[in-house]
Amino acid sequence: MKRIITAKVKNRSGVLNRITGLLQRRQFNIESISVGRTEHEDNSRITFVVDVEDFQKLEQVTKQLNKQIDVIKVSDITDKAIVSRELALIKISSNAQLRTEIQGIIDPFRATIIDVSKDTMSVQVTGKQEKIEALIELLRPYGIKDIARTGITAFLRGQQPSNQEQTPFSLLN
Amino acid sequence: MVMSNQEQERERKAEAHTPKTGADLLIEALIEENVETLFGYPGGAVLPIFDALYKKKHLFNQVLARHEQGSIHAAEGYARISGKPGVVISTSGPGATNLVTGITDAMIDSLPLVVFTGQVNQPVIGTDAFQEADIIGITTPITKHNYQVRKVSDLPRVIKEAFHIATTGRPGPVVIDIPKDVAANPCQDSYDNSFHLPGYQPTIKCNPLQVKKLKEAIQQATKPVILAGAGVQFAQASSELLEFAETHQIPVVNTLLGLGTFPGEHELSLGMGGMHGTYAANTALYDTDLLINIGARFDDRLTGNLDHFAPSALVAHIDIDPAEIGKNVNTHIPIVGDAKYALIEMKKQIKDSPTFKAWRDVCLSNKKEFPLWYNEPTEAMIGQWVIDKVFKATKGEAIVATDVGQHQMWSAQFYKFNKPNRWVTSGGLGTMGFGFPASIGAQLAKPNDLVVAIVGDGGFQMTLQELSILQERHLPIKIIIVNNQALGMVRQWQEAFYSQRYSESIFSIQPDFVKLAEAYEIKGVKIEDPHDFEKQLDELIAYDGPVLIDARVLQQENVYPMIPPGKGLNEMIGVKP
């Protein structure tokens, strides 16, 4: 099962290496990972999607991450009310005749054209992963030359539904 | 070295005028941490540090091992026995990589170490410079934390943090990598050593509500058992454990590293559990309906096949490291915190319990019916017998350090530890070559106590160069080589599981260990006859100085009882002669 985990970490050299190394040697698969500064200049936020077998494995992931000295807080936010976004850059084959047609496809996705050359054009799209996948599928017939994706970044919504049943994944909760 | 007042005054004045270098700050930090014993080995990148140490050498007991692996195992032995962090200094590159085995060993056995490694000058880091190794990259998976210091003024804080991290929570090794220029350069900026680690706040006091759950479980239980690990020793909770077990009359099983945390000769002690544990211990772990794990990590050598581990038990697990809880064994009552606090809370909450007399009697009759055994030797000595004799000759009061293999298991079986902090062995990593240097650290930690190093002929040959230290430091360690001229445990497995194909496990040639001892100016004795051994042992133990005893034992002897690999606690073999 895929889980979205966020980690607030100290902005120190090697911290990403510590985390990816840890996940690798404990045999956890990382689907995607994105890192960036937070509102606090000493801290970074890492959002990753991991593929784990069961809740026991998941609990080990979060506990092992929490053990790292430079990791301040780890949360599995998969089952919470969250906002998650990914950004993708897609370069496709196109020519002058096709441009308007493609424009028509990407418009409903609120994607934008960010680069045009004689026989290619590049599109930028942000949103949930499903949306990005959908756009990629629609553009595939035109010939995709290159894709660059950031992986998901996410955080909790401002308000969590109060009556939501939270299934505790940890014995310690 | 004693200095006159005038000299000291002059030195103080000279110091006041020259700005402090990184190396000076390091020494100051070591003094502040009350470090007395240093296990260091010099080299190019740490010349500034050793130069600063030279000026302050009257403040430290510096021990020069003959190989960095010796330094770090000695530091481990020191940490295990003293309860204080072991401090190691080595140079960059090979000096640092020679520490890797010991760092890993300390990590898996939770020993507090602070390891300083030299590094090449900062401008050439990353250029494959002479004696450069990426020791941060290498040690990240095997340390509790590590640092490379980039600014001289960071050193005091980093060192303070490192000692804090190494010694608190679940102890472990911390590496501080110091580029040569950081050690050599004067500190131009102001510095202070205060720190804040928001990501490192170990839970010491357990949640009383979880203890309440344990209380309820005890009320319901009919067959409870305590599994006591090294966490009890780190928490110094042996007396609380004893009181708890006695109050409720619950039998106690020890892990290998937990030996001594509960008195080995106590009525309620079932001995060691696991692959070479006692029948009584393993049967109790199998039959129990309430397993109370205090400071043990459910290692696979203890549990055997997990499907047969405590199959009908409710599991309560007290551990300071939450990641250990539920890692291997499904746990119903997790209690995160220091074992001592937990036991104090348990005493407060759990006043009375149902009688466990029927269960207790079953455990004790198993203990009586199926004791550890060996066949009394007539002509040739055997390892079990040798260790039993050593146990009796030392009245069970020695500090015992072992290497890894058959002699280690026999020591765990036949040397009954009644007190904590007496047992030094490499458990998790199973590091051959550990025992002898570790005994040196143990003796340095307790200079007035009797230290016995029980080693195999294989492991001893991995680190025997440290014999130099015995004479140099007048350490009266008694080394007993349980010499079967083979890698006994490997040989045993090849006999049992590889149709007696003894691939590379039998030594065709060995050094003359007595001559070797004499070469290091140590008394050496070779004994083959059991009567000679019995006759000479008391005298050799009492000998004022180091002794090496080459005890020749039967090669074919195996460690029993045993849970064969992949089998469960209920599938022991060799339970009776």
Interface residues (C-beta under 8 A of the other chain):
Chain A: V9 K10 S13 G14 N17 R18 G21 L22 R25 Q56 E59 Q60 K63 Q64 N66 K67 Q68 I69 D70 V71 I72 K73 L171 L172
Chain B: I136 G137 T140 P141 K144 H145 Q148 I165 L197 P198 G199 Y200 D321 P322 A323 I325 G326 K327 N330 T331 P334 V336
